[in-house]
Amino acid sequence: MLVTPYPPGIPLLIPGERFNATIVRYLRFARDFNAAFPGFETAIHGLVKGEDGRYCVDCVRAE
């Protein structure tokens, strides 16, 4: 699944890639920004907001 912040609309993560510290830091920044500035939220396509309010990404784990 693509994880794409909008704006600018450039994929942050594409299928087959792994999360790294830089991506996790950006996603945490976006989460904190959205909480601090309601009405100015950053849309990140590919994230799913759970019933508990936490964000997650659908992914497949190799076994």
C-alpha positions, 0 to 999 in steps of 0.5 A: 500500500502506498503511504502518501502525504498530501500535500505534496502527494509524493509517496513516502512509502511504496509496496515492498519498502520497509519503514525506517526511523525517518519515515516513523519520525515524519508520521509521528510529526504529522500525528502531533501536528494534526492533534495540535492544529485541528482543521489544518490536518495533513492528509496521509493516504494509506493510513487507517484510523482505528476505532481507538483513534490510533493510525495504522498501515495495512501491511504483509509480514514475511514469515 
